[in-house]
Amino acid sequence: MEYKERLRKLLMRIQALEGVEGCLAATRNGNLLENVMPQDVDANRLSAMAASMLGAAEVAAETVRRGLVRHLTVNVEGGKMVIVGVGPKAILLFLVKNDPAVVLRELGEIGKLIVEAIP
């Protein structure tokens, strides 16, 4: 099975979680790998911005010597946008209507599978 197909299936597992409206996987430098986002979302543009945002948060955390960034949550009208680092090569972004804690708990296993799926 091609890695994009495996990634898509894993992203669909995330999207199936309660409250998730869409998600994407991208490289740490912002190149879109795969997505299951709503049709009206420019996933390429969003992946580039998400990588920049997470990178900036990681540098800020390093600057204040507070350890690793676990995730970055942006509160927006109608929900939250959460960005998570997945291994050294990738990030995940998901849109959720309510508390992202449920999704974050489920990401452990799925995140490991995503790391394995990326070449």
C-alpha positions in Angstrom: 0.0 0.0 0.0 1.3 3.4 -1.0 2.2 5.7 1.9 -0.4 8.4 0.9 -3.1 5.8 1.0 -2.0 4.6 4.5 -1.8 8.3 5.6 -5.3 8.9 4.3 -6.7 5.9 6.2 -5.1 7.1 9.4 -6.4 10.7 8.9 -9.9 9.2 8.3 -9.6 7.5 11.7 -8.8 10.8 13.3 -11.7 12.5 11.4 -14.0 9.8 12.7 -13.4 10.9 16.3 -16.2 12.9 17.9 -16.1 16.6 16.9 -13.3 16.4 14.4 -14.2 18.4 11.2 -11.0 17.8 9.3 -7.3 17.0 9.5 -4.1 17.0 7.6 -0.6 15.7 7.7 2.4 17.7 6.5 6.1 17.7 6.6 7.9 19.8 9.3 8.7 22.4 6.6 5.0 22.7 5.6 4.6 20.5 2.5 1.2 18.8 2.5 1.4 15.0 2.7 -2.4 14.2 2.8 -5.6 15.7 4.1 -9.2 15.1 4.8 -10.3 18.7 5.2 -13.5 20.4 4.2 -13.7 21.3 0.5 -13.5 25.0 1.2 -10.1 24.8 3.0 -6.9 25.4 1.1 -5.0 22.5 2.7 -1.7 23.4 1.0 -1.7 26.9 2.4 -2.9 25.7 5.8 -0.1 23.1 6.1 2.5 25.7 5.4 1.1 28.1 8.0 0.7 25.2 10.6 4.3 24.2 10.2 5.5 27.8 10.7 3.3 28.2 13.8 4.5 25.0 15.4 8.1 25.8 14.6 7.8 29.2 16.2 6.1 27.7 19.3 9.0 25.2 19.5 11.6 27.9 19.3 9.7 30.0 21.9 9.5 27.0 24.3 13.2 26.4 23.8 14.0 30.1 24.5 12.2 30.0 27.9 13.6 26.5 28.6 10.2 24.9 29.3 10.7 21.7 27.4 9.0 20.3 24.3 5.8 21.6 22.8 3.1 19.0 23.2 0.6 20.7 20.9 -0.5 24.1 19.8 -4.1 25.1 20.2 -5.7 28.0 18.4 -9.2 29.0 19.6 -11.3 30.2 16.6 -15.0 30.9 16.2 -16.7 27.6 16.0 -14.0 25.5 17.5 -10.3 24.9 17.8 -7.4 24.2 15.5 -4.8 21.9 17.0 -1.3 21.4 15.6 0.8 18.4 16.9 4.3 17.3 16.0 4.5 13.7 14.9 8.0 12.4 15.1 10.9 14.3 13.5 9.4 14.5 10.0 5.7 15.5 10.3 3.0 17.5 11.9 -0.8 16.9 12.2 -3.4 19.6 12.2 -7.0 18.9 13.1 -10.1 21.1 13.4 -12.4 20.2 16.3 -15.7 21.6 17.4 -15.2 21.0 21.1 -12.6 20.0 23.7 -9.5 18.6 21.8 -8.5 16.4 24.8 -10.4 13.4 23.5 -8.6 13.6 20.2 -5.2 14.2 21.7 -5.6 11.1 23.9 -6.4 9.0 20.8 -3.4 10.4 18.8 -0.8 8.3 20.6 -1.3 5.1 18.6 -2.4 6.8 15.4 0.7 9.2 15.6 3.0 6.2 15.8 1.4 4.6 12.8 1.7 7.9 10.9 5.5 8.1 11.7 5.8 4.6 10.4 3.8 5.4 7.2 6.0 8.4 6.2 9.0 7.4 4.0 
